[in-house]
Amino acid sequence: MDRRALILGGTGLAGLGLASGWRAFADQPAEPFALSGQLVQGGWARGVVPRGTAHLALNGRPVRIAPDGRFLIAFDRDAGPVSRLVAESADGTLGDYAIPIARRAWKIEHIPIGPRPGAAPSEEFARRRAAELAQINAARGTERASEGWRQKMIWPAIGRLSGRFGSQRIYNGTPASYHSGTDIATGASGTPFVAPADGVVMLAADSPFTLEGRLLMIDHGMGLNSAFLHCSAHAVAVGDVVRQGQFIGRIGATGRATGPHLHWSLKWRESRLDAELFVPPMPAPAKP
């Protein structure tokens, strides 16, 4: 097999060639550099570095490598058509790989009127919001040891998908913020939800935030984390180690929500990801 070929699995591309600047590791009897996952906007990939790799970077930013040589990378909702993955060996030799990222057709609604005018945020709202964002950023600023990033995720709850990641409204030519998560409607507050993968609780806001309500965040390791919004209650606390499938909270309508649902969002570093690309198709809800 040509060791200059990336081996891609899952629903990604197969047999992708390396960038023309590839020049490292060709003379090593190691397996090829390998990626598998969803090489699309809002997607992800797991991989194994070539033998002898000392450092790895995606688009110029360092990527952590696990002791067994495995790593995780992901691509923002608005990622460009190509991401560059650079592997550096201990002697400074570089392997430069171009990864095509498929563009997606997001659900875009064009509304022929401007957005409804709202009241200017009060000083109290601005003060509270700044403190909330500081808590969220601080939680995401610390990485915790977890192997959940290696797992195939499961749905935290079963229900109707009432909101899809990436959808967006454009009011009279002015884009509103896109939907940053996946909404699961179960019909009633108090419905339990579970951890989609192993992790460590990084934030559990018992006092509802202005927008997110009772917010719960789980660190899955390697920069990957889940956020669960609008909870009615939490069953875990900051620092708790949770396992995939463990009961961690109850669905609600706290914060800015029009009804009971679980808003599940995923991020890898600053990149917002599509949770539906991490799980199998949503199963049909059980009949009463």
C-alpha positions as CSV (number, residue, x, y, z in Angstrom):
1,M,0.0,0.0,0.0
2,D,1.2,3.5,-0.8
3,R,2.2,5.0,2.5
4,R,1.5,8.5,1.2
5,A,-2.3,7.8,1.2
6,L,-4.5,8.7,4.0
7,I,-6.8,5.8,5.0
8,L,-10.3,7.3,5.7
9,G,-13.2,5.3,7.1
10,G,-16.7,6.0,8.3
11,T,-18.7,8.2,5.9
12,G,-15.6,10.2,5.0
13,L,-13.6,10.1,1.8
14,A,-11.6,7.0,0.9
15,G,-8.1,6.9,-0.5
16,L,-7.4,10.6,-0.1
17,G,-4.0,11.6,-1.4
18,L,-1.5,13.6,0.6
19,A,-0.7,17.2,-0.2
20,S,2.1,17.8,-2.7
21,G,4.3,18.9,0.1
22,W,4.3,15.5,1.8
23,R,7.8,14.4,2.4
24,A,8.0,12.7,5.8
25,F,7.9,9.1,7.1
26,A,7.9,7.5,3.6
27,D,10.9,5.5,4.4
28,Q,9.5,4.2,7.7
29,P,8.0,0.7,8.0
30,A,5.0,2.1,9.9
31,E,1.4,2.0,9.0
32,P,0.1,5.0,7.0
33,F,-1.3,8.1,8.6
34,A,-5.0,7.2,9.2
35,L,-8.2,9.2,9.7
36,S,-11.7,8.0,10.1
37,G,-14.9,10.0,10.8
38,Q,-17.0,12.7,9.3
39,L,-14.9,15.1,7.1
40,V,-17.6,17.7,6.7
41,Q,-18.5,21.1,8.2
42,G,-19.5,20.4,11.8
43,G,-17.8,17.0,11.7
44,W,-14.9,15.3,13.3
45,A,-12.1,12.7,12.7
46,R,-10.1,10.4,14.9
47,G,-6.6,9.3,13.8
48,V,-3.3,7.7,14.5
49,V,-0.1,9.6,13.9
50,P,2.8,8.0,11.9
51,R,5.5,6.4,14.0
52,G,8.0,8.9,15.3
53,T,5.7,11.9,15.3
54,A,6.6,14.3,18.1
55,H,4.1,17.1,17.4
56,L,0.8,17.5,15.5
57,A,-1.0,20.7,14.4
58,L,-4.3,21.4,12.7
59,N,-4.4,24.7,10.8
60,G,-1.4,25.9,12.8
61,R,-2.7,25.0,16.2
62,P,-1.2,22.2,18.3
63,V,-3.2,18.9,18.6
64,R,-2.7,16.7,21.6
65,I,-1.5,13.1,20.9
66,A,-2.5,10.3,23.3
67,P,0.2,7.9,24.5
68,D,-1.0,5.3,22.0
69,G,-0.6,7.8,19.1
70,R,-4.3,8.5,18.7
71,F,-5.8,12.0,18.4
72,L,-9.1,13.8,17.7
73,I,-9.7,16.8,15.4
74,A,-12.9,18.5,14.4
75,F,-14.2,21.1,12.0
76,D,-16.4,24.1,12.7
77,R,-19.8,24.6,11.1
78,D,-18.3,27.3,8.9
79,A,-15.0,25.5,8.2
80,G,-13.3,26.2,4.9
81,P,-12.9,23.6,2.1
82,V,-9.4,22.4,3.3
83,S,-7.8,21.9,6.7
84,R,-4.1,21.3,7.0
85,L,-2.7,18.7,9.3
86,V,1.0,18.9,10.0
87,A,3.0,16.1,11.7
88,E,6.5,16.8,12.9
89,S,9.0,14.1,13.7
90,A,11.6,14.4,16.5
91,D,14.3,15.4,14.0
92,G,12.1,18.3,12.7
93,T,10.9,16.6,9.5
94,L,7.4,17.7,8.5
95,G,4.5,15.8,6.9
96,D,2.0,18.3,5.5
97,Y,-1.5,16.9,4.7
98,A,-4.4,18.6,3.1
99,I,-7.8,17.4,4.3
100,P,-10.8,18.3,2.1
101,I,-13.8,19.3,4.2
102,A,-17.1,18.8,2.5
103,R,-19.5,21.8,2.5
104,R,-23.0,21.2,3.8
105,A,-26.4,22.6,2.8
106,W,-27.7,24.1,6.0
107,K,-31.4,24.9,6.4
108,I,-31.5,28.6,5.7
109,E,-34.8,30.5,6.0
110,H,-35.1,33.9,4.3
111,I,-37.6,36.1,6.1
112,P,-38.6,39.2,4.1
113,I,-38.9,41.4,7.1
114,G,-36.4,42.7,9.7
115,P,-36.0,41.0,13.0
116,R,-38.5,42.1,15.6
117,P,-37.1,45.0,17.6
118,G,-36.4,44.1,21.2
119,A,-35.8,46.1,24.3
120,A,-32.2,47.1,24.8
121,P,-30.4,44.7,27.3
122,S,-30.6,46.1,30.8
123,E,-27.5,46.8,32.9
124,E,-28.6,43.9,35.1
125,F,-28.8,41.5,32.2
126,A,-25.4,42.7,30.9
127,R,-23.8,42.2,34.3
128,R,-25.3,38.7,34.8
129,R,-24.4,37.7,31.2
130,A,-20.8,38.7,31.6
131,A,-20.5,36.6,34.8
132,E,-22.2,33.6,33.1
133,L,-19.9,33.7,30.1
134,A,-16.9,34.0,32.4
135,Q,-18.0,30.7,34.1
136,I,-18.5,29.0,30.8
137,N,-15.2,30.1,29.4
138,A,-13.4,29.2,32.6
139,A,-14.9,25.7,32.5
140,R,-13.8,25.2,28.9
141,G,-10.4,26.7,29.6
142,T,-9.3,23.6,31.6
143,E,-8.9,20.2,30.1
144,R,-9.7,17.2,32.3
145,A,-8.5,13.6,31.9
146,S,-11.2,11.6,30.1
147,E,-11.3,8.9,27.4
148,G,-14.9,9.7,26.3
149,W,-13.6,11.2,23.1
150,R,-12.6,7.7,21.9
151,Q,-16.2,6.4,22.2
152,K,-19.0,6.2,19.7
153,M,-21.6,8.4,21.4
154,I,-25.2,7.6,22.2
155,W,-28.2,9.9,22.3
156,P,-28.7,11.5,25.7
157,A,-32.4,11.3,25.3
158,I,-34.9,9.8,22.9
159,G,-37.5,12.2,21.3
160,R,-38.4,14.3,18.4
161,L,-35.7,16.4,16.9
162,S,-37.3,19.9,17.1
163,G,-34.2,21.9,16.1
164,R,-31.2,20.9,14.0
165,F,-27.6,22.2,14.2
166,G,-26.6,24.9,11.8
167,S,-30.1,26.1,10.8
168,Q,-30.3,29.8,10.4
169,R,-32.8,32.6,9.6
170,I,-31.9,35.6,7.5
171,Y,-34.1,38.6,8.2
172,N,-34.3,41.0,5.2
173,G,-30.7,40.2,4.3
174,T,-29.4,40.3,7.9
175,P,-28.3,36.9,9.2
176,A,-29.3,35.9,12.7
177,S,-27.2,33.5,14.8
178,Y,-27.3,29.9,13.6
179,H,-28.6,27.2,15.8
180,S,-25.6,25.9,17.7
181,G,-27.0,22.6,19.0
182,T,-29.5,19.8,18.5
183,D,-32.9,20.1,20.2
184,I,-34.6,16.9,21.5
185,A,-38.3,17.4,22.5
186,T,-39.7,14.7,24.8
187,G,-42.9,16.4,25.7
188,A,-42.6,16.8,29.4
189,S,-40.3,18.4,32.0
190,G,-38.5,16.0,34.3
191,T,-37.6,13.5,31.6
192,P,-34.2,12.0,32.5
193,F,-31.3,12.3,30.2
194,V,-27.9,10.4,30.2
195,A,-24.3,11.0,29.4
196,P,-23.6,10.4,25.7
197,A,-20.0,9.4,26.5
198,D,-17.6,9.1,29.4
199,G,-16.5,12.4,30.9
200,V,-16.0,14.8,33.8
201,V,-18.6,17.3,34.9
202,M,-17.0,20.7,34.2
203,L,-20.0,23.0,35.0
204,A,-23.4,22.5,36.7
205,A,-25.3,25.7,37.1
206,D,-27.9,25.2,39.7
207,S,-29.0,28.9,39.5
208,P,-30.4,29.2,35.9
209,F,-28.4,31.3,33.5
210,T,-30.3,34.0,31.6
211,L,-30.2,32.1,28.2
212,E,-29.1,28.5,28.9
213,G,-31.2,28.0,32.1
214,R,-29.8,25.2,34.3
215,L,-26.6,24.4,32.3
216,L,-24.7,21.2,32.5
217,M,-21.4,20.7,30.8
218,I,-19.3,17.5,30.4
219,D,-15.6,17.3,29.4
220,H,-15.0,14.2,27.2
221,G,-11.3,14.9,26.9
222,M,-9.0,16.1,24.1
223,G,-10.9,19.4,23.9
224,L,-14.3,17.8,23.2
225,N,-17.2,18.8,25.5
226,S,-21.0,18.6,25.7
227,A,-23.4,21.2,27.0
228,F,-27.0,20.5,28.0
229,L,-29.2,23.5,28.2
230,H,-32.6,24.2,29.9
231,C,-32.4,21.4,32.5
232,S,-34.9,21.2,35.2
233,A,-32.5,19.5,37.6
234,H,-29.0,18.0,37.6
235,A,-28.0,14.6,39.1
236,V,-24.2,15.3,39.1
237,A,-21.9,17.9,40.4
238,V,-18.7,19.6,39.2
239,G,-15.8,17.2,39.3
240,D,-17.9,14.0,39.1
241,V,-16.7,11.3,36.7
242,V,-19.6,10.1,34.6
243,R,-19.9,7.0,32.4
244,Q,-21.7,6.6,29.1
245,G,-25.4,6.0,29.7
246,Q,-25.3,7.3,33.2
247,F,-28.3,9.4,34.4
248,I,-27.0,13.0,34.7
249,G,-30.1,15.2,34.8
250,R,-33.7,16.0,33.9
251,I,-35.0,17.9,30.9
252,G,-36.8,21.2,31.4
253,A,-37.6,24.6,30.0
254,T,-35.4,26.9,32.2
255,G,-33.7,29.9,30.6
256,R,-34.8,31.1,27.2
257,A,-37.0,28.2,26.0
258,T,-40.5,28.0,24.6
259,G,-41.1,24.5,26.0
260,P,-39.5,21.5,27.6
261,H,-36.6,20.2,25.5
262,L,-32.9,19.2,25.7
263,H,-30.6,21.4,23.8
264,W,-27.4,19.4,23.3
265,S,-24.4,21.1,21.8
266,L,-20.9,19.8,21.2
267,K,-17.7,21.8,20.9
268,W,-14.1,20.9,20.1
269,R,-12.0,23.9,21.3
270,E,-13.7,26.9,19.7
271,S,-15.4,24.8,16.9
272,R,-19.1,24.1,17.1
273,L,-20.0,20.6,16.0
274,D,-23.1,18.8,14.8
275,A,-24.0,16.2,17.5
276,E,-26.0,14.2,14.9
277,L,-22.6,13.3,13.3
278,F,-21.5,11.6,16.5
279,V,-24.5,9.3,17.1
280,P,-26.5,6.7,15.2
281,P,-29.9,7.8,13.8
282,M,-32.5,8.8,16.4
283,P,-34.5,5.7,17.3
284,A,-38.3,5.9,17.4
285,P,-39.7,6.8,20.8
286,A,-41.1,3.8,22.7
287,K,-44.9,3.6,22.5
288,P,-46.7,4.0,25.8
